[in-house]
Amino acid sequence: MDRKVNPRGRVVNLRAIGSDRGPKEDGPNQEVVGIALGFRLVFSSEAEVWTVRGILRDGSPSRDDIGELSFITIPGDTEPATAVTGFLAPPPPYTLAIGEESILQQLRGMLVQLGYDQEGFYASLGIGGKPRYFEEFSQN
């Protein structure tokens, strides 16, 4: 049996088309004070995966993604719930200058925006390298 002469290359870095922004600039630290959805990478009827962009103190979006979030519908006996998993880890020159309560409020807004505001949600996030867990269920 002969070996292939030209083996298929491995995919090392997946990025959205058109998201190449050139070399990173060295400069002063820029504080991330908010989060916003970037590119939707994967979606089905029960789940979506999004990149996360930072909102800087001056109101502009970060040039680079600072994380990734997955929104998953979990069917249940009475009402479905939503699980949110992912991480927020801004690379230099960005620093995370936002509190957990503010992140949770912005996450609620994303759940409503995407239509996952059902019975409640569970979130497991890595924020700046530390695991954080949130639960919120309606009291109906």
Secondary structure, 3 states (H helix, E strand, C coil): CCCCCCCCCCCCCCCCCCCCCCCCCCCCCEEEEEEEEEEEEEECCCEEEEEEEEEECCCCEEEEEEEEEEEEEECCCCCCEEEEEEEECCCCCEEECCCHHHHHHHHHHHHHHHCCCCCEEEEEEEECCEEEEEEEECCC
